[in-house]
Amino acid sequence: MTKRLYNAKILTMVPGEDIFDGEIQIDGNRITYVGKSPAENAGTKFDEEIDCEGNVLLPGFKNAHTHSGMTAFRSLADDLNLQDWLNNEIFPREAKMTPEDVYWLSKLAYLEYLTSGITACGDMYLTPESIYDASVEFGMRCQMVSGLNKFGPTLEVLERRYNELNNKNGLVGFLMGVHAEYTCEKELLESVSELIHKYKAPLYTHMSETKTEHEECIKRYGMTPMALFDSLGLWDFGGGIYHGVWCEESDMDIMKKRGLRVVTNPASNAKLASGIAPIEAYLEKGIEVAIGTDGPSSNNCLDFFREMFLVTALAKIKENDPKAVDAMEVLKMACVNGAHAMELFDNDALAVGKLADIIMIDLYQPNMRPILNISKNIVYSGSKTNIKMTMIDGKVLYKNGQFNDTIEVDEIYNKCEEITKRLR
Amino acid sequence: MTKRLYNAKILTMVPGEDIFDGEIQIDGNRITYVGKSPAENAGTKFDEEIDCEGNVLLPGFKNAHTHSGMTAFRSLADDLNLQDWLNNEIFPREAKMTPEDVYWLSKLAYLEYLTSGITACGDMYLTPESIYDASVEFGMRCQMVSGLNKFGPTLEVLERRYNELNNKNGLVGFLMGVHAEYTCEKELLESVSELIHKYKAPLYTHMSETKTEHEECIKRYGMTPMALFDSLGLWDFGGGIYHGVWCEESDMDIMKKRGLRVVTNPASNAKLASGIAPIEAYLEKGIEVAIGTDGPSSNNCLDFFREMFLVTALAKIKENDPKAVDAMEVLKMACVNGAHAMELFDNDALAVGKLADIIMIDLYQPNMRPILNISKNIVYSGSKTNIKMTMIDGKVLYKNGQFNDTIEVDEIYNKCEEITKRLR
């Protein structure tokens, strides 16, 4: 199946490349040409040709940290602090969730990802086997991360999932991970360290999300969570952390040394009053920053435009400097760094050989006018109304406000309402 | 012209009224019935009947402080502090703007207001006569505010505009105002005070937006801007302030005593690193808080969903308390208080006799599912994609992503690109 997307403005996100007018050609799920029109291979016939009408193509947004299946709890228990919310509202309900529940609830999140131009998600949630099914059937690129902790599952299950769920389908993967320092005993962390050494695997985890959590680790171990994990060899093969709101400079030194990434979740951190992550400090240290929505119960929505604006707006407030973290830096976090923070390196730019995870931004909307600077327009003024098309793995799953016919939208809505009623 | 909006969930924003299933009837530009279906007058014929398909009707959002015509400068000069941005980038270009420029640039903003469910704007900008024409032709409810300062216009012009532009058309009004303390000599403020006493008129102004501005006034006069205006009798007939990021408790006492309102502009204040306004403190004092986008050059977009989320998210960060400023409070600011902060009292709720400024929220979008709490869904998860209809003064101006045929969208886009090129 070959495709041609022509009459477009193209923002490749390849370092040093400016936006230009041209076209993209695709064969199956890979990009075969990016450049001016007419292409060198003008005259070639394509199975499908899409006129982009002067709109912008860029690599899809990467939601590098989320808990998709938590759609069940949207608007259920807001305005609470993190520990009350988790212990009293979320954990008791999650205990009642079945793999099938997670399957449908994940699909609900995927619908929202499409409307927001998100083409891949880093998903730490229950029942990875049913998330695998949901992703493959839906067509969502999903890099799962183990959320192992002292309540489960076993190390054997983690190892089995790592072996079974990787390389089974090009859309889905499974990364080594633990939920957080505060939900794992030291012995468990040591066993995980052995496992990642066996597979030479990078590790991902929630870290230093709240001040309390960060300080309690220091009380417990005499060192920060970052330093503790380093001392246990958990960063020996890289990886990264989610949140990192309270990381100190010494933590950033470890991150730089180990090549770790940080995924910031600004809406969730604001809504739970966890704080503002030190984005400018990470960037100055040369640490790659990516962006995540976190789960739809703490955020509550899965809107990458809101996250992108928050990254820069909150940095400007935190640094008391309107020059902090400019628009192009934010776009790089959203399109490029987010892929890397999921250990994906084939969908971070529009270039020959890369995966065709592409979105189209509608410039014929009032919030995109006048057209003085397209990347600033996207980051400072963009909204989900500007997502004219979302393509994952070469397939158009969302276009002009409509989902692809292969997606059973009404069934997803109905199943999720039923599940939510049961869990309430 | 009579209309019936049926099969709806209705959030009237009348204090104490819960959301219910029902219908709204309209005659001309006024609401004639709000209640259960079938109405008491079942059997009446209507000129138009709109099936709301189970979606939500609520009063339109009120953008209580903006500079609509600044669309020309969107993405032109970002990442600068307020004074550099104003003095070096904005003022020199504004000096070249014609009334016709402002006419087209305002219409571009109005398009964006419609996509965001904004049914009225409080607009402080150049050339009120051409803004009047733009609003009336477009059908946008616009309450203009004088931006008088030491560079112009004269007091005579202000008085003439006050007399001529009020009560000329039900959609448009003109309020007394000055740009700010720091752009007005004391003698000018004294003359404005005489004028507002002549007309017993409330006054609106930018105030305490930046720390520098607030502190320089204290140096100059030995008192805060709020206290200075009070000492000059400028609050004798009420009114309000825009921004109020740095107001002190004593300022709030004056505001409470004088019945003043504050319009917060969270995106603009964040982007310019001006700070986070003390919303919780205003609410505790019993001061009505409204929301504005500020102009599209400092924000840069005119998206009320982004503003609503920022109001609550930034309050939670500022207070270090996830319970600060809940969703229903934010909706009240957006739909009700915003009207009052424009001195409008006929469009703040869905009730018999009120103006038909109504929006419809699309629940058949993934970000609105599941439906556990509609006001939380709107504030925490809502986006412009959920605006299914925007009605102003009884006329549907935007529906299902399309603007009304009476609106010349392409001409607005083209004129604004031309104007922007000339001003660049």
Interface residues (C-beta under 8 A of the other chain):
Chain A: T71 A72 R74 S75 L76 D78 D79 L80 N81 L82 W85 L108 A109 L111 E112 T115 A267 A270 K271 L272 A273 G275 I276 P296 N299 N300 C301 L302 D303 F305 R306 F309 L310 T312 A313 L314 K316 I317 E319 N320 D321 P322 K323 A324 D326 A327 Y364 Q365 P366 N367 R369 P370 I371 L372 N373 K376 N377 Y380 S381 G382 S383 K384 T385 G401 I412 Y413 C416 E417 T420 R424
Chain B: T71 A72 R74 S75 L76 D78 D79 L80 N81 L82 W85 L108 A109 L111 E112 T115 A267 A270 K271 L272 A273 G275 I276 P296 N299 N300 C301 L302 D303 F305 R306 F309 L310 T312 A313 L314 K316 I317 E319 N320 D321 P322 K323 A324 D326 A327 Y364 Q365 P366 N367 R369 P370 I371 L372 N373 K376 N377 Y380 S381 G382 S383 K384 T385 G401 I412 Y413 C416 E417 T420 R424
